[in-house]
């Protein structure tokens, strides 16, 4: 992984964690009318993991955080 790629991934992790902490994750999912299971399938995790992230009980890490952020950004654009 290049330095640029690693930095971009770290920025994505920080951004998605902030979105979870502020409740933005839950807001995006409600506005887009998608279930935890639907998001989980796209991100490649268990639906309970998405629920935990949405509730702020756990924090996404690494590649899963990047995939989750990309999913949220796309949903945000669609529901805007």
C-alpha positions as CSV (number, residue, x, y, z in Angstrom):
1,X,0.0,0.0,0.0
2,X,1.4,3.4,-1.0
3,X,1.6,6.2,1.5
4,X,-1.2,8.1,-0.4
5,X,-3.4,5.0,-0.3
6,X,-2.7,4.5,3.4
7,X,-3.5,8.1,4.2
8,X,-6.7,8.0,2.3
9,X,-7.8,4.8,4.1
10,X,-7.0,6.4,7.5
11,X,-9.0,9.5,6.5
12,X,-11.9,7.2,5.6
13,X,-11.7,5.4,8.9
14,X,-11.7,8.7,10.8
15,X,-14.6,10.1,8.8
16,X,-16.9,7.0,9.1
17,X,-16.2,6.9,12.9
18,X,-17.2,10.6,13.2
19,X,-20.4,9.9,11.2
20,X,-21.2,7.0,13.6
21,X,-20.4,9.1,16.7
22,X,-22.7,12.0,15.5
23,X,-25.6,9.8,14.5
24,X,-25.1,10.6,10.8
25,X,-24.8,6.8,9.9
26,X,-28.2,6.1,11.3
27,X,-29.7,9.2,9.6
28,X,-28.3,8.2,6.2
29,X,-29.6,4.6,6.5
30,X,-33.1,5.8,7.5
31,X,-33.2,8.5,4.7
32,X,-32.1,5.9,2.1
33,X,-34.6,3.3,3.5
34,X,-32.1,0.5,3.5
35,X,-31.7,-2.2,6.1
36,X,-28.6,-3.3,8.1
37,X,-28.7,-6.6,6.1
38,X,-28.7,-4.8,2.8
39,X,-25.7,-2.6,3.8
40,X,-24.0,-5.6,5.3
41,X,-24.2,-7.5,2.1
42,X,-22.5,-4.7,0.2
43,X,-19.8,-4.1,2.8
44,X,-19.2,-7.8,3.4
45,X,-20.0,-8.0,7.1
46,X,-22.7,-9.5,9.2
47,X,-25.9,-7.4,9.7
48,X,-25.3,-7.3,13.4
49,X,-22.0,-5.6,12.7
50,X,-23.7,-2.8,10.8
51,X,-26.2,-2.5,13.7
52,X,-23.3,-2.1,16.1
53,X,-21.7,0.5,14.0
54,X,-25.0,2.4,13.5
55,X,-25.6,2.4,17.2
56,X,-22.0,3.5,18.0
57,X,-21.4,0.4,20.0
58,X,-18.3,-0.6,18.0
59,X,-16.2,1.2,15.4
60,X,-15.4,0.0,11.9
61,X,-11.7,-0.6,11.1
62,X,-9.5,-1.0,8.1
63,X,-10.9,-2.1,4.8
64,X,-14.4,-2.6,6.3
65,X,-14.4,1.0,7.4
66,X,-13.4,2.2,3.9
67,X,-16.1,0.0,2.2
68,X,-18.7,1.2,4.8
69,X,-17.8,4.8,4.1
70,X,-18.1,4.4,0.4
71,X,-21.5,2.8,0.8
72,X,-22.7,5.6,3.1
73,X,-21.4,8.3,0.6
74,X,-23.3,6.6,-2.2
75,X,-26.5,6.4,-0.2
76,X,-26.1,10.0,0.9
77,X,-26.0,11.1,-2.7
78,X,-29.0,9.0,-3.7
79,X,-31.2,10.2,-0.9
80,X,-30.2,13.9,-1.2
